[in-house]
Amino acid sequence: MKTERATRVGAPRRGARAGDKKLSEPVTLFAAIEAEQHEALRAIAFSERRSLADVVREALNGFISQHPARRRLAASKR
């Protein structure tokens, strides 16, 4: 996944934090998950001082890496 670090120039925009990752080609995904899954992901994100979205992206990358055919597809789109 290609990401760039957002740089802080002047006053930050509302909701933007210095050092946040900016996705190069973002796609919004809406998915219903179990409450227990959400709580576990939220706790991980909080303890690691990361966004919930960043934790979910990492989990998805781990899942994709376990499926060889999907890895080739993801790599070819970079």
N, CA, C and O atoms as CSV, one atom per row, in Angstrom:
chain,resi,resn,atom,element,x,y,z
A,1,MET,N,N,0.835,-1.156,0.000
A,1,MET,CA,C,0.000,0.000,0.000
A,1,MET,C,C,0.889,1.230,0.000
A,1,MET,O,O,1.823,1.326,0.797
A,2,LYS,N,N,0.610,2.153,-0.872
A,2,LYS,CA,C,1.393,3.382,-0.967
A,2,LYS,C,C,0.787,4.431,-0.042
A,2,LYS,O,O,-0.401,4.738,-0.139
A,3,THR,N,N,1.595,4.974,0.847
A,3,THR,CA,C,1.135,6.056,1.703
A,3,THR,C,C,2.198,7.129,1.753
A,3,THR,O,O,3.382,6.864,1.542
A,4,GLU,N,N,1.770,8.325,2.030
A,4,GLU,CA,C,2.680,9.442,2.190
A,4,GLU,C,C,2.388,10.070,3.537
A,4,GLU,O,O,1.236,10.105,3.969
A,5,ARG,N,N,3.416,10.565,4.202
A,5,ARG,CA,C,3.217,11.268,5.461
A,5,ARG,C,C,2.736,12.679,5.166
A,5,ARG,O,O,3.303,13.379,4.327
A,6,ALA,N,N,1.692,13.086,5.860
A,6,ALA,CA,C,1.216,14.460,5.732
A,6,ALA,C,C,2.170,15.362,6.498
A,6,ALA,O,O,2.562,15.052,7.623
A,7,THR,N,N,2.536,16.461,5.894
A,7,THR,CA,C,3.433,17.383,6.570
A,7,THR,C,C,2.619,18.531,7.135
A,7,THR,O,O,1.590,18.912,6.577
A,8,ARG,N,N,3.077,19.067,8.219
A,8,ARG,CA,C,2.342,20.141,8.887
A,8,ARG,C,C,2.869,21.480,8.394
A,8,ARG,O,O,4.001,21.868,8.684
A,9,VAL,N,N,2.032,22.168,7.649
A,9,VAL,CA,C,2.389,23.492,7.145
A,9,VAL,C,C,1.286,24.434,7.595
A,9,VAL,O,O,0.131,24.282,7.197
A,10,GLY,N,N,1.638,25.397,8.417
A,10,GLY,CA,C,0.639,26.327,8.921
A,10,GLY,C,C,-0.288,25.654,9.920
A,10,GLY,O,O,0.072,24.654,10.541
A,11,ALA,N,N,-1.466,26.201,10.067
A,11,ALA,CA,C,-2.439,25.659,11.015
A,11,ALA,C,C,-3.041,24.371,10.462
A,11,ALA,O,O,-3.413,24.317,9.290
A,12,PRO,N,N,-3.140,23.330,11.296
A,12,PRO,CA,C,-3.713,22.072,10.806
A,12,PRO,C,C,-5.201,22.224,10.519
A,12,PRO,O,O,-5.902,22.978,11.194
A,13,ARG,N,N,-5.671,21.504,9.515
A,13,ARG,CA,C,-7.096,21.501,9.215
A,13,ARG,C,C,-7.832,20.754,10.307
A,13,ARG,O,O,-7.241,19.941,11.017
A,14,ARG,N,N,-9.076,21.016,10.438
A,14,ARG,CA,C,-9.890,20.322,11.435
A,14,ARG,C,C,-9.840,18.830,11.168
A,14,ARG,O,O,-10.075,18.391,10.042
A,15,GLY,N,N,-9.538,18.053,12.184
A,15,GLY,CA,C,-9.482,16.607,12.053
A,15,GLY,C,C,-8.154,16.078,11.558
A,15,GLY,O,O,-7.917,14.872,11.628
A,16,ALA,N,N,-7.287,16.926,11.066
A,16,ALA,CA,C,-5.984,16.475,10.570
A,16,ALA,C,C,-4.976,16.550,11.711
A,16,ALA,O,O,-4.966,17.511,12.480
A,17,ARG,N,N,-4.137,15.540,11.813
A,17,ARG,CA,C,-3.081,15.537,12.821
A,17,ARG,C,C,-1.742,15.466,12.110
A,17,ARG,O,O,-1.621,14.852,11.050
A,18,ALA,N,N,-0.762,16.086,12.689
A,18,ALA,CA,C,0.580,16.044,12.106
A,18,ALA,C,C,1.071,14.612,12.105
A,18,ALA,O,O,0.926,13.910,13.106
A,19,GLY,N,N,1.650,14.163,11.002
A,19,GLY,CA,C,2.193,12.816,10.918
A,19,GLY,C,C,1.204,11.769,10.437
A,19,GLY,O,O,1.577,10.607,10.277
A,20,ASP,N,N,-0.055,12.150,10.198
A,20,ASP,CA,C,-1.024,11.177,9.693
A,20,ASP,C,C,-0.616,10.707,8.307
A,20,ASP,O,O,-0.025,11.453,7.526
A,21,LYS,N,N,-0.943,9.457,8.020
A,21,LYS,CA,C,-0.657,8.932,6.692
A,21,LYS,C,C,-1.740,9.382,5.727
A,21,LYS,O,O,-2.922,9.427,6.069
A,22,LYS,N,N,-1.317,9.711,4.526
A,22,LYS,CA,C,-2.274,10.078,3.489
A,22,LYS,C,C,-2.214,8.988,2.431
A,22,LYS,O,O,-1.150,8.716,1.875
A,23,LEU,N,N,-3.340,8.370,2.155
A,23,LEU,CA,C,-3.395,7.304,1.162
A,23,LEU,C,C,-3.284,7.900,-0.231
A,23,LEU,O,O,-3.823,8.972,-0.505
A,24,SER,N,N,-2.579,7.194,-1.109
A,24,SER,CA,C,-2.404,7.704,-2.464
A,24,SER,C,C,-3.646,7.488,-3.326
A,24,SER,O,O,-3.951,8.324,-4.177
A,25,GLU,N,N,-4.358,6.401,-3.128
A,25,GLU,CA,C,-5.584,6.127,-3.882
A,25,GLU,C,C,-6.627,5.546,-2.940
A,25,GLU,O,O,-6.910,4.350,-3.009
A,26,PRO,N,N,-7.206,6.362,-2.059
A,26,PRO,CA,C,-8.126,5.831,-1.058
A,26,PRO,C,C,-9.444,5.333,-1.649
A,26,PRO,O,O,-9.988,5.913,-2.588
A,27,VAL,N,N,-9.928,4.259,-1.079
A,27,VAL,CA,C,-11.243,3.707,-1.394
A,27,VAL,C,C,-11.927,3.502,-0.055
A,27,VAL,O,O,-11.364,2.864,0.836
A,28,THR,N,N,-13.121,4.028,0.100
A,28,THR,CA,C,-13.840,3.890,1.356
A,28,THR,C,C,-14.561,2.549,1.382
A,28,THR,O,O,-15.238,2.171,0.426
A,29,LEU,N,N,-14.401,1.841,2.491
A,29,LEU,CA,C,-15.016,0.527,2.662
A,29,LEU,C,C,-15.922,0.576,3.875
A,29,LEU,O,O,-15.488,0.966,4.959
A,30,PHE,N,N,-17.155,0.190,3.708
A,30,PHE,CA,C,-18.080,0.070,4.823
A,30,PHE,C,C,-18.346,-1.410,5.025
A,30,PHE,O,O,-18.755,-2.104,4.094
A,31,ALA,N,N,-18.114,-1.892,6.231
A,31,ALA,CA,C,-18.332,-3.308,6.523
A,31,ALA,C,C,-18.895,-3.446,7.926
A,31,ALA,O,O,-18.429,-2.793,8.860
A,32,ALA,N,N,-19.891,-4.291,8.068
A,32,ALA,CA,C,-20.448,-4.575,9.388
A,32,ALA,C,C,-19.584,-5.653,10.037
A,32,ALA,O,O,-19.311,-6.690,9.432
A,33,ILE,N,N,-19.156,-5.396,11.275
A,33,ILE,CA,C,-18.368,-6.373,12.018
A,33,ILE,C,C,-19.041,-6.584,13.371
A,33,ILE,O,O,-19.894,-5.796,13.779
A,34,GLU,N,N,-18.656,-7.641,14.051
A,34,GLU,CA,C,-19.203,-7.927,15.370
A,34,GLU,C,C,-18.724,-6.879,16.367
A,34,GLU,O,O,-17.635,-6.325,16.216
A,35,ALA,N,N,-19.527,-6.611,17.373
A,35,ALA,CA,C,-19.172,-5.627,18.395
A,35,ALA,C,C,-17.864,-6.006,19.085
A,35,ALA,O,O,-17.055,-5.131,19.393
A,36,GLU,N,N,-17.649,-7.288,19.329
A,36,GLU,CA,C,-16.418,-7.748,19.980
A,36,GLU,C,C,-15.196,-7.480,19.107
A,36,GLU,O,O,-14.133,-7.127,19.616
A,37,GLN,N,N,-15.347,-7.646,17.790
A,37,GLN,CA,C,-14.254,-7.349,16.863
A,37,GLN,C,C,-13.924,-5.864,16.891
A,37,GLN,O,O,-12.756,-5.478,16.927
A,38,HIS,N,N,-14.948,-5.048,16.876
A,38,HIS,CA,C,-14.745,-3.607,16.900
A,38,HIS,C,C,-14.049,-3.189,18.184
A,38,HIS,O,O,-13.109,-2.395,18.150
A,39,GLU,N,N,-14.498,-3.711,19.307
A,39,GLU,CA,C,-13.888,-3.353,20.583
A,39,GLU,C,C,-12.425,-3.776,20.637
A,39,GLU,O,O,-11.581,-3.031,21.135
A,40,ALA,N,N,-12.119,-4.968,20.127
A,40,ALA,CA,C,-10.729,-5.446,20.120
A,40,ALA,C,C,-9.860,-4.562,19.233
A,40,ALA,O,O,-8.758,-4.187,19.631
A,41,LEU,N,N,-10.336,-4.225,18.041
A,41,LEU,CA,C,-9.578,-3.354,17.140
A,41,LEU,C,C,-9.400,-1.969,17.735
A,41,LEU,O,O,-8.323,-1.381,17.636
A,42,ARG,N,N,-10.454,-1.443,18.355
A,42,ARG,CA,C,-10.383,-0.127,18.974
A,42,ARG,C,C,-9.367,-0.109,20.109
A,42,ARG,O,O,-8.609,0.849,20.256
A,43,ALA,N,N,-9.355,-1.173,20.912
A,43,ALA,CA,C,-8.404,-1.260,22.024
A,43,ALA,C,C,-6.961,-1.328,21.510
A,43,ALA,O,O,-6.066,-0.695,22.071
A,44,ILE,N,N,-6.745,-2.096,20.444
A,44,ILE,CA,C,-5.406,-2.188,19.845
A,44,ILE,C,C,-4.980,-0.818,19.334
A,44,ILE,O,O,-3.867,-0.367,19.603
A,45,ALA,N,N,-5.864,-0.162,18.602
A,45,ALA,CA,C,-5.549,1.156,18.047
A,45,ALA,C,C,-5.220,2.147,19.165
A,45,ALA,O,O,-4.257,2.907,19.062
A,46,PHE,N,N,-6.011,2.136,20.216
A,46,PHE,CA,C,-5.776,3.063,21.324
A,46,PHE,C,C,-4.444,2.786,22.002
A,46,PHE,O,O,-3.680,3.710,22.281
A,47,SER,N,N,-4.164,1.505,22.269
A,47,SER,CA,C,-2.927,1.167,22.987
A,47,SER,C,C,-1.679,1.459,22.158
A,47,SER,O,O,-0.617,1.737,22.715
A,48,GLU,N,N,-1.798,1.398,20.830
A,48,GLU,CA,C,-0.663,1.656,19.945
A,48,GLU,C,C,-0.658,3.090,19.409
A,48,GLU,O,O,0.188,3.459,18.594
A,49,ARG,N,N,-1.617,3.888,19.882
A,49,ARG,CA,C,-1.743,5.286,19.455
A,49,ARG,C,C,-1.814,5.402,17.930
A,49,ARG,O,O,-1.123,6.209,17.309
A,50,ARG,N,N,-2.671,4.569,17.362
A,50,ARG,CA,C,-2.874,4.546,15.910
A,50,ARG,C,C,-4.365,4.709,15.638
A,50,ARG,O,O,-5.192,4.578,16.540
A,51,SER,N,N,-4.691,4.994,14.395
A,51,SER,CA,C,-6.105,5.092,14.036
A,51,SER,C,C,-6.678,3.693,13.853
A,51,SER,O,O,-5.960,2.741,13.546
A,52,LEU,N,N,-7.969,3.593,14.044
A,52,LEU,CA,C,-8.660,2.324,13.813
A,52,LEU,C,C,-8.492,1.897,12.354
A,52,LEU,O,O,-8.303,0.714,12.070
A,53,ALA,N,N,-8.561,2.850,11.441
A,53,ALA,CA,C,-8.399,2.549,10.017
A,53,ALA,C,C,-7.021,1.965,9.732
A,53,ALA,O,O,-6.899,1.045,8.922
A,54,ASP,N,N,-5.982,2.482,10.382
A,54,ASP,CA,C,-4.631,1.971,10.171
A,54,ASP,C,C,-4.515,0.531,10.660
A,54,ASP,O,O,-3.878,-0.297,10.008
A,55,VAL,N,N,-5.129,0.229,11.806
A,55,VAL,CA,C,-5.103,-1.141,12.337
A,55,VAL,C,C,-5.846,-2.083,11.389
A,55,VAL,O,O,-5.391,-3.200,11.143
A,56,VAL,N,N,-6.976,-1.642,10.861
A,56,VAL,CA,C,-7.752,-2.477,9.925
A,56,VAL,C,C,-6.968,-2.706,8.640
A,56,VAL,O,O,-6.962,-3.819,8.114
A,57,ARG,N,N,-6.294,-1.652,8.116
A,57,ARG,CA,C,-5.482,-1.827,6.903
A,57,ARG,C,C,-4.373,-2.849,7.140
A,57,ARG,O,O,-4.103,-3.682,6.275
A,58,GLU,N,N,-3.726,-2.790,8.310
A,58,GLU,CA,C,-2.674,-3.761,8.622
A,58,GLU,C,C,-3.239,-5.177,8.686
A,58,GLU,O,O,-2.619,-6.115,8.184
A,59,ALA,N,N,-4.404,-5.335,9.296
A,59,ALA,CA,C,-5.037,-6.655,9.383
A,59,ALA,C,C,-5.381,-7.181,7.984
A,59,ALA,O,O,-5.181,-8.360,7.692
A,60,LEU,N,N,-5.891,-6.313,7.139
A,60,LEU,CA,C,-6.218,-6.721,5.768
A,60,LEU,C,C,-4.963,-7.120,4.994
A,60,LEU,O,O,-4.983,-8.094,4.242
A,61,ASN,N,N,-3.877,-6.379,5.173
A,61,ASN,CA,C,-2.618,-6.742,4.509
A,61,ASN,C,C,-2.149,-8.125,4.955
A,61,ASN,O,O,-1.671,-8.912,4.138
A,62,GLY,N,N,-2.281,-8.421,6.239
A,62,GLY,CA,C,-1.913,-9.749,6.741
A,62,GLY,C,C,-2.761,-10.837,6.117
A,62,GLY,O,O,-2.246,-11.889,5.737
A,63,PHE,N,N,-4.054,-10.594,6.008
A,63,PHE,CA,C,-4.965,-11.570,5.400
A,63,PHE,C,C,-4.634,-11.772,3.926
A,63,PHE,O,O,-4.582,-12.906,3.449
A,64,ILE,N,N,-4.412,-10.687,3.214
A,64,ILE,CA,C,-4.097,-10.766,1.779
A,64,ILE,C,C,-2.784,-11.507,1.559
A,64,ILE,O,O,-2.657,-12.270,0.602
A,65,SER,N,N,-1.814,-11.292,2.430
A,65,SER,CA,C,-0.508,-11.943,2.261
A,65,SER,C,C,-0.584,-13.459,2.429
A,65,SER,O,O,0.327,-14.172,2.007
A,66,GLN,N,N,-1.647,-13.953,3.034
A,66,GLN,CA,C,-1.823,-15.404,3.215
A,66,GLN,C,C,-2.465,-16.064,2.005
A,66,GLN,O,O,-2.620,-17.285,1.979
A,67,HIS,N,N,-2.837,-15.287,1.013
A,67,HIS,CA,C,-3.507,-15.812,-0.181
A,67,HIS,C,C,-2.666,-15.472,-1.408
A,67,HIS,O,O,-2.765,-14.362,-1.931
A,68,PRO,N,N,-1.834,-16.416,-1.880
A,68,PRO,CA,C,-0.872,-16.153,-2.962
A,68,PRO,C,C,-1.472,-15.496,-4.210
A,68,PRO,O,O,-0.869,-14.574,-4.760
A,69,ALA,N,N,-2.637,-15.946,-4.666
A,69,ALA,CA,C,-3.217,-15.373,-5.877
A,69,ALA,C,C,-3.568,-13.901,-5.652
A,69,ALA,O,O,-3.398,-13.084,-6.557
A,70,ARG,N,N,-4.044,-13.562,-4.488
A,70,ARG,CA,C,-4.408,-12.183,-4.178
A,70,ARG,C,C,-3.162,-11.311,-4.051
A,70,ARG,O,O,-3.183,-10.136,-4.417
A,71,ARG,N,N,-2.074,-11.888,-3.529
A,71,ARG,CA,C,-0.827,-11.129,-3.400
A,71,ARG,C,C,-0.358,-10.659,-4.750
A,71,ARG,O,O,0.034,-9.503,-4.910
A,72,ARG,N,N,-0.393,-11.562,-5.745
A,72,ARG,CA,C,0.060,-11.192,-7.097
A,72,ARG,C,C,-0.817,-10.079,-7.655
A,72,ARG,O,O,-0.313,-9.148,-8.283
A,73,LEU,N,N,-2.125,-10.170,-7.431
A,73,LEU,CA,C,-3.044,-9.150,-7.923
A,73,LEU,C,C,-2.738,-7.813,-7.265
A,73,LEU,O,O,-2.673,-6.792,-7.950
A,74,ALA,N,N,-2.551,-7.799,-5.953
A,74,ALA,CA,C,-2.259,-6.552,-5.232
A,74,ALA,C,C,-0.910,-5.972,-5.680
A,74,ALA,O,O,-0.779,-4.759,-5.840
A,75,ALA,N,N,0.071,-6.823,-5.877
A,75,ALA,CA,C,1.410,-6.360,-6.285
A,75,ALA,C,C,1.392,-5.782,-7.701
A,75,ALA,O,O,2.115,-4.829,-7.992
A,76,SER,N,N,0.573,-6.351,-8.573
A,76,SER,CA,C,0.538,-5.872,-9.952
A,76,SER,C,C,-0.108,-4.492,-10.068
A,76,SER,O,O,0.100,-3.799,-11.064
A,77,LYS,N,N,-0.884,-4.085,-9.068
A,77,LYS,CA,C,-1.555,-2.792,-9.111
A,77,LYS,C,C,-0.705,-1.683,-8.521
A,77,LYS,O,O,-1.124,-0.526,-8.549
A,78,ARG,N,N,0.459,-1.980,-7.993
A,78,ARG,CA,C,1.325,-0.947,-7.394
A,78,ARG,C,C,2.016,-0.136,-8.433
A,78,ARG,O,O,2.779,0.772,-8.102
